[in-house]
Amino acid sequence: MCEFNVNEHFRLTAKTFFTIEKRIIDSGLGEDKDSFETIKKRLIEPPVLNAKEFAEECIYVILAGGFRQKIAKRKFGEIMSFINSGGEVWFPLNEEVKNLCDKMFAQIEEATGLNKGYIDVVLWKACQIGLLKFGVNV
């Protein structure tokens, strides 16, 4: 699978995004907890979640984006056990990073016509499987 080297010259266009999406699906990696198609449908008609269900979804997405699937599932179980025993979890967010991400998502949303949530899922998966490579020497 050919990867995309993300450096200061890389621009995520609609064509590049759809190429990434297709490569992930064609490789059989277009699902973790849910398939890309299920995720698209949920983003068009979101289910109503209670606070606990929402937290579970958020935590799983964050873990799946940063860990291999096996580790993410294990960590998810550990965090849910902690929360269910009365613990609280907070995720600090750097404002500069948030603003840069918001700008990138707005550009890709406009170019593709897709929902930001779905774009996020595809890009996280591309990073997770090494389709997008970040670093100084890319």
Secondary structure by P-SEA (a helix, b strand, c coil): cbbbbbcccccccaaaaaaaaaaaaaaccccccccaaaaaaaaaccccccaaaaaaaaaaaaaaacccaaaaaaaaaaaaaaaaabbbbbbbbcaaaaaaaaaaaaaaaaaccccaaaaaaaaaaaaaaccccccccc
